[in-house]
Amino acid sequence: MGRYTDSVCRQCRREGEKLFLKGDRCYSEKCAVERRPFPPGAHGQGRRPKPSEYGIQLREKQKTKRIYGLMEKQFRNYFKKADQQQGITGVNLLVLLERRLDNIVYRLGFGASRKEARQLVTHGHFTVNGKKASIPSMLLRVGDVVQVKAGSMDSHKFKELKEQASYKTPPEWLSVDAENMTGRVLAYPLREQIDTTINEQLIVELYSR
């Protein structure tokens, strides 16, 4: 499956806001949005026409894909699944995205960014309910337990992550034991517990055209 391999900072600049794709760097003065607050490219600083309604909806979808690191087909499949569920489609979509294993690893503080969390999951460093889990898109359920494999705990990378996780606060719908590098899904997130700056209604309107 294809993946975006260019600078992720360009994605933040294109959206005109921080998407927090590079972990702690996004909070520092090195953040590209802070240094160059205009779209990338030769004409980034020039005047741009006012976006149409469709353009605004499209940008919101693109921003959401970039935050969660998804390709178009993946994202469309999540939307179809959300649309088939009971409740509000836009909220269902965000809850599905938050339930991904790579996102939960990131939310627990076991990865500095979603991209890093995805890579660590793919390399087989985590278990779910005691079984090896190496599929980033795996959807976790209430009660599932995520843990760093015993064989990975002593690596330099996970010693760093353990220290970072000890001072990070996970969202209310997750619990974390930083000492043992273990996390549990307590509940599915409510909309107000999802802190990403996404207007999901624009995405619903886009796919409803």
VMD Tcl script that draws the C-alpha trace (Angstrom):
set ca {
  {0.00 0.00 0.00}
  {1.29 3.45 -0.87}
  {2.42 5.89 1.77}
  {3.24 9.60 1.77}
  {7.04 9.83 1.99}
  {7.67 13.56 1.52}
  {8.18 16.00 4.40}
  {5.17 15.86 6.72}
  {5.78 19.49 7.65}
  {4.59 20.40 4.15}
  {1.24 18.84 5.01}
  {0.83 21.06 8.06}
  {1.77 24.13 6.04}
  {-0.70 23.17 3.32}
  {-3.51 22.99 5.87}
  {-2.38 26.19 7.57}
  {-2.29 24.68 11.06}
  {-0.37 22.24 13.20}
  {-1.41 18.63 12.64}
  {1.17 17.37 15.17}
  {2.70 14.89 12.76}
  {6.25 15.07 14.19}
  {5.67 14.70 17.91}
  {7.55 17.03 20.24}
  {9.05 19.01 17.35}
  {5.57 20.46 16.70}
  {5.65 22.09 20.14}
  {9.05 23.70 19.59}
  {10.26 26.76 17.69}
  {11.49 24.39 14.96}
  {7.90 23.77 13.86}
  {7.58 24.61 10.15}
  {4.17 26.26 10.65}
  {5.79 28.69 13.10}
  {8.75 29.44 10.83}
  {6.91 29.53 7.48}
  {3.18 30.13 8.05}
  {2.20 29.87 4.39}
  {1.50 27.00 1.97}
  {4.50 25.22 0.40}
  {5.49 25.73 -3.22}
  {6.67 28.57 -5.42}
  {3.37 30.43 -5.11}
  {2.79 29.77 -1.43}
  {3.08 33.42 -0.41}
  {0.99 34.75 -3.28}
  {-2.68 35.67 -3.17}
  {-5.02 32.72 -3.44}
  {-8.66 32.79 -4.55}
  {-11.34 32.35 -1.92}
  {-12.09 28.61 -1.66}
  {-15.46 27.31 -2.78}
  {-17.80 25.36 -0.51}
  {-16.55 22.16 -2.12}
  {-12.94 23.28 -1.62}
  {-13.52 23.85 2.11}
  {-15.10 20.41 2.48}
  {-12.27 18.77 0.54}
  {-9.60 20.46 2.65}
  {-11.27 19.19 5.84}
  {-11.22 15.64 4.50}
  {-7.59 15.95 3.42}
  {-6.64 17.36 6.81}
  {-8.30 14.45 8.61}
  {-6.57 11.90 6.36}
  {-3.24 13.52 7.11}
  {-3.79 13.62 10.86}
  {-4.50 9.89 11.00}
  {-2.10 8.93 8.19}
  {-4.62 7.31 5.86}
  {-4.88 6.85 2.12}
  {-8.04 7.74 0.21}
  {-9.44 4.20 -0.11}
  {-8.89 3.50 3.58}
  {-10.60 6.73 4.58}
  {-13.57 6.13 2.30}
  {-14.04 2.65 3.78}
  {-14.08 4.11 7.29}
  {-16.72 6.61 6.20}
  {-18.89 3.86 4.71}
  {-18.65 1.89 7.93}
  {-19.49 4.97 10.00}
  {-22.48 5.72 7.78}
  {-23.87 2.21 8.34}
  {-23.72 2.54 12.12}
  {-26.43 4.04 14.30}
  {-25.84 7.56 15.53}
  {-24.20 10.62 13.98}
  {-22.07 9.63 10.98}
  {-19.36 12.24 11.53}
  {-18.89 11.30 15.18}
  {-18.94 7.59 14.29}
  {-16.13 8.28 11.80}
  {-13.91 9.97 14.38}
  {-14.54 7.23 16.94}
  {-13.51 4.58 14.40}
  {-10.30 6.48 13.62}
  {-9.53 6.88 17.32}
  {-9.99 3.13 17.88}
  {-7.15 2.24 15.50}
  {-4.27 0.50 17.27}
  {-1.65 2.95 16.00}
  {-3.72 5.90 17.27}
  {-4.24 4.31 20.69}
  {-0.51 3.56 20.99}
  {0.09 7.25 20.24}
  {-2.60 8.40 22.68}
  {-1.08 6.26 25.43}
  {2.27 8.00 24.93}
  {4.00 4.90 23.57}
  {4.83 6.73 20.32}
  {5.92 10.33 19.81}
  {3.60 10.67 16.80}
  {1.02 8.54 15.01}
  {3.58 7.83 12.30}
  {6.09 6.53 14.82}
  {3.37 4.53 16.60}
  {2.37 2.96 13.28}
  {5.96 1.95 12.59}
  {6.42 0.45 16.06}
  {3.20 -1.54 15.70}
  {4.21 -2.80 12.25}
  {7.55 -3.98 13.63}
  {5.74 -6.14 16.17}
  {6.60 -4.35 19.43}
  {3.09 -4.56 20.92}
  {0.60 -7.13 22.10}
  {-3.17 -6.78 22.46}
  {-4.71 -8.95 25.17}
  {-1.44 -10.89 25.33}
  {-1.29 -11.68 21.61}
  {1.12 -10.13 19.12}
  {-0.51 -7.30 17.15}
  {1.27 -5.88 14.11}
  {-1.64 -4.38 12.14}
  {-1.91 -0.60 12.73}
  {-5.52 -0.47 11.49}
  {-6.73 -3.02 14.04}
  {-9.82 -1.62 15.80}
  {-9.69 -2.03 19.56}
  {-12.72 -2.64 21.77}
  {-13.61 -1.65 25.32}
  {-11.52 -3.71 27.75}
  {-8.67 -4.43 25.33}
  {-5.20 -4.19 26.86}
  {-2.20 -2.91 24.88}
  {1.29 -3.69 26.13}
  {4.86 -3.34 24.91}
  {6.40 -6.79 24.37}
  {8.79 -7.90 27.08}
  {11.57 -8.30 24.53}
  {11.24 -4.65 23.48}
  {11.15 -3.06 26.93}
  {14.93 -2.93 27.34}
  {15.62 -1.21 24.02}
  {16.89 2.36 24.09}
  {13.83 3.56 22.16}
  {11.33 2.18 24.62}
  {13.30 3.43 27.60}
  {12.90 6.92 26.11}
  {9.20 6.36 25.45}
  {8.68 5.03 28.96}
  {10.09 8.24 30.40}
  {7.93 10.35 28.07}
  {4.79 8.35 28.85}
  {5.29 8.93 32.57}
  {4.53 12.65 32.24}
  {1.91 12.53 29.47}
  {-1.78 12.44 30.34}
  {-3.86 10.05 28.21}
  {-7.45 10.92 27.23}
  {-10.20 10.00 29.70}
  {-11.28 6.94 27.73}
  {-7.87 5.29 28.16}
  {-5.84 4.30 31.20}
  {-2.07 3.85 31.21}
  {0.51 2.21 33.44}
  {3.69 3.90 32.24}
  {5.94 1.82 34.52}
  {4.81 -1.42 32.87}
  {4.10 0.20 29.47}
  {0.52 -1.04 29.51}
  {-2.71 0.67 28.48}
  {-6.38 -0.24 28.55}
  {-9.41 0.94 26.59}
  {-11.93 2.02 29.24}
  {-14.64 3.21 26.83}
  {-15.14 4.49 23.33}
  {-14.39 8.22 23.16}
  {-17.12 10.84 23.27}
  {-16.92 13.63 20.71}
  {-15.81 16.16 23.33}
  {-12.94 13.84 24.32}
  {-11.45 13.88 20.81}
  {-9.17 16.92 20.72}
  {-8.36 17.03 17.01}
  {-9.47 20.24 15.27}
  {-11.77 18.55 12.79}
  {-15.19 19.68 11.57}
  {-16.57 16.25 10.75}
  {-19.82 17.68 9.37}
  {-17.91 19.09 6.40}
  {-16.67 15.59 5.59}
  {-20.21 14.20 5.77}
  {-21.41 16.97 3.44}
  {-18.58 16.19 0.99}
  {-19.42 12.49 0.75}
  {-23.15 13.28 0.56}
  {-22.77 15.19 -2.70}
}
mol new
graphics top color blue
foreach p $ca { graphics top sphere $p radius 0.5 }
foreach p [lrange $ca 0 end-1] q [lrange $ca 1 end] { graphics top cylinder $p $q radius 0.2 }
display resetview
